[in-house]
């Protein structure tokens, strides 16, 4: 279905029929449960060295950013599908990957195929219509250039990067959990970016709602990297948090741009670098559709968290955390917390744990206090949302989307 998660994720084509994972051996039903439950690390390990259906091989390749391999397996899955629904499962993964890569016109083409296979799916038609303007526009393209340091603004409020859009300088928040770059209507006018297509309602992880339209920034540069035909979302000027910022800061650098940079490193002192690296080692990042997820540790147990550099409100824990860590929940107390969300702010009930220690990217960060939210905040698949409150405790952070690794020191 079409899942609107703008602000912390933006519009994404979601995989369908989610369920909880199984503890059985990795037979095909167990693989399906890993797949349905978004358990990409478990699915990767379960299929390693095995001949498996191309849907699972393709989903793992997409999750770990092996684009060509993912396309090959998913194309096989579509061609070999016994039902229209099975073919659309593979198209779901492919469309998500194309959106994440900024290949918006390719994503629209996949949506056309999904609608042809399932003409009664009004949700697919609605999503296709929202992105229809991208059909006539080339896909995003990037040239990373040389890797060298440049000044940036780093604080507990996040990482703000100097960006040049259509020849005009701005300073925008880097938001890895935003599935598109975004800006306000007045920022778009200042930069010569024209909003297109119909107005679409959008919601975020916190359940907030706002209107948006789509647009394309013809040229964007960050450091020595240059991007063309960057898909963006345009929001009303009243939309938080941008209504608190002056002109030139009313925008966000979303995942398709950050991922196109291949890697980004920043230091607490305010130095940033972008471009390819020679990172080696095991992958502790995976893409869940259009959202990066990092595998952290709590008391030696895995914790899957959305990597959200744009979350200025602090790290959140969700219902899966409450299910998997009952001993931690027993240390908590009930209270309310005011949450800034798309469309405004609201009070939400939480269970507040005094503190927990999360090992993230090799760094032990302190989450104090640790709020655990119930629905509508969050999703069913990750334990929570890793914000800048934990990342800002480190001296240096590197996100490498080629090696799919997060390193925190």
C-alpha positions, 0 to 999 in steps of 0.5 A: 500500500502507499504509506505516507510518512513525510517528515520522518520518512515521506511517501514510500511504497510499503511492503504488504502483509507485515507479520512477526518473525518466526524462530523456526529454521530458515525454511521458506515460510520463515523467510517469508516471516523475516521478509514480512517483518522487515527483518533484513539483517535476519533475512540476510543471514538466513539466505547466505550461501543458499539458493532461495526464491528471487524475491528474498534475494532481491529484497536483501540486495535492495536492503543492503544497497546492491542495486544491480543485483537487486534489479536482476533478482526482482526482475526474475521474481516479477517474470516468474510470479504465479500471481499478480500479487506475487509480482507486485511484492517484487515491484514494491521492493523495486519501487522503494529502491528507485525512490531512495535512489532519486529515480523517481520516473522509474518509480512511477513506471513501476507504479504503472505496472502495479496498477495494471496488475491490480486495477482495484488498488486505489492507494496505488493510483493515488500514489502514482498520481502524486508523483506523476509529474516525475514521469517527464523529468530525468532521474536524479544523477550525481557526481561526487568529486573529490573528498575534502573537508568543508565547514558545517554546523554540528550541534545537538540540533543536528548537522546543517550542511552548506548547499547551493541550489540552482546557484543560490547558497542555503544551509539545510538540515541533513535528515537521513529519515526523510525519503525526499529532500524538502523545503517551504514554499517561500524557500522554493520561490527564492531558489526558483524551484516550481512546485508541480502536481496535486496537493497531497496529504502527508503524515509522519511517524508521530501521526501528524498531517500536512499538505505537500506538493512535489518539485525538482531542483535542477542542480544541487552541490554539497562540498565537491559533489554535484547532483542534478534533477533532485526530487523535492517536496514542498510544504507550506511556510507554516510547517514546523520546524521550518517556520522557526527558521529564517530564509535559507534554512527552511529546507532539509537534505533527504535520503536520496541526496545523502545516499548519492553522496556515498558517505558523509563524515562529520565531527563535533568541531564542525568539519564535514566530508562527503564522497566515497571511502574505503570503509570495510567490515560488516554492514550494520545499516540496511534500507527498510524501503526508503528508510535507513535502519541501523542495528545497535545493541542493548545489553548484548541484544540487537536493537534495530533503530531508524537512523534519523539525523533530522530528529531534533526531538530526541531518540524515541523507542516504540512498541517493538521495544516494549515487546522485546525488552520487558525487563527495561519497561519494568523500570519505567513510569508512565507520563506524557511527552510533547511531540513536535510533528508534521502539522504541529505538536501534540502530547503523547503518553509514554513510559519513561525509563530513567536511562539505557545505554545503547551501543551504536556503531561501536560507540556507547551512548546514553539515552537519559531518559528513554521514552517508549511510545505506543501507537500512533507513533512509530511502526511495527518493525523497528525498535525506535528512532535514533536521533541526534541526542545520542549521535551528538555525544560522539566526536565523529560520525561516518555514514557510509552507504556503499559499505552500509556501515555506521561508525561512531567514535 
